[in-house]
Amino acid sequence: MPLEAVLEGLAIGAERYGIQTRVILDHSRRRSTERLWRSLELAARYPEVVAIGLAGDESYPAAPFAEVFLAAREAGLHLVHHAGETAGPASVWEALTVGHADRIGHGIRALEDPDLVTELRKRRVPLEVCPSCNVLLGLTPSLTEHPLPRMVEAGLMVTVNTDGETPLAAEYQRIREVFGYSDIDLANLARASVAASFAPAELKAQISVDIDRWLKPLRR
């Protein structure tokens, strides 16, 4: 099975490089509900899979998958949906209400709705923001015009991610250069990513220590 091949490769990488990973099964919104049920059954068979969620064209609603989302929660899986990327705030609201999202992929258009910003801030729902990808897809004219700084200033739980060919370290370097972010700013974004992850508590603690170690020499 393709999933087994992926898990085998990740296991080899973990042994070779010491990098721990978990898997989220994305489901295209254009696919059938029955297919998502099969993805849920598949996820339940492999402990390495920690979440399922919707991706793809946001013009296709999440409502038809509502029962699957409830079953996933009962099975102990997380829910992560792409929303507020190509569509507006209504897409994010649906991901929260119908989709019971633990995290939102992208969410860059949430700023268009002050009530949504308040709700996301209150719930501390992490947003997986991918600046370079958003520019590449024409969703924002340039990196300098990307809403990431405004999202941070609004008190949203912003995490920096890569949704394409850009290495994550390069993405951090770009936002440092474009937005004038300091080492402390970058460390705070990294801490948000750790908090938003579905990693075990001990791994989160270890990475948090590593972030502090990276930052302290730079602050001397």
Buried (B, 14 or more C-beta within 10 A) or exposed (E): EEBEEBBEEBEEEEEEEEEEEBBBBBBEBEBEEEEBBBBBEBBBEBEEBBBBBBBBEBEBBBEEBBEBBEBBEEEEBBBBBBBBBBBBBBBBBBBBEBBBBBBBBBBBBBBBBEEBBEBBBEEEBBBBBBBBBBBBEEBBEEBEEBBBBEBBEBEBBBBBBBBEEBEEEEBBEBBBEBBEBEEEBBBBBBBBBBBBBBBEEEEBEEBBEEBEEEBEEEEE
